[in-house]
Amino acid sequence: MGGVPGSLVGDVSVAPGRLPVQLRPPPRHRVRTVVRLRGELASSKAPRVRRRLLRAFARAPSVMEVDLGKVTYLAPEVSGLLLAAAASARRSGACFVITHASPLSQRVLDELGMRRLTDAPLPPGP
């Protein structure tokens, strides 16, 4: 592996007397990422919801919004995913907000203690 001292070969620094350092582009930061969920979110839909939340977190948003405006049923398994997402957002320094939750969804989320983990009060649905 040749190269001129102090130059870059690939993405590793080869400067003499220095440890190789991986160069990575800065993470993408979006101001706000919105995940809009809809329909009956039964336990069978939990894997799909989990994938959507993971894709949203991959964008490294500073605010993660989950819109429940078109959700007609919220299963406990999916509610648990929202709870885990809120906790993950808090650990990463991002804000986590749930919007347009129906009264039934709000009650389920309240029972899980979601109000403590969201960065804005759960507003009433449409």
HELIX and SHEET records of a PDB file:
HELIX    1   1 SER A   43  LYS A   45  5                                   3    
HELIX    2   2 ALA A   46  ALA A   58  1                                  13    
HELIX    3   3 PRO A   76  SER A   92  1                                  17    
HELIX    4   4 PRO A  103  GLU A  111  1                                   9    
HELIX    5   5 MET A  114  ARG A  116  5                                   3    
SHEET    1   A 2 LEU A   8  VAL A   9  0                                        
SHEET    2   A 2 VAL A  12  SER A  13 -1                                        
SHEET    1   B 3 ARG A  32  LEU A  41  0                                        
SHEET    2   B 3 VAL A  63  LEU A  74  1                                        
SHEET    3   B 3 CYS A  95  THR A  99  1                                        
END                                                                             
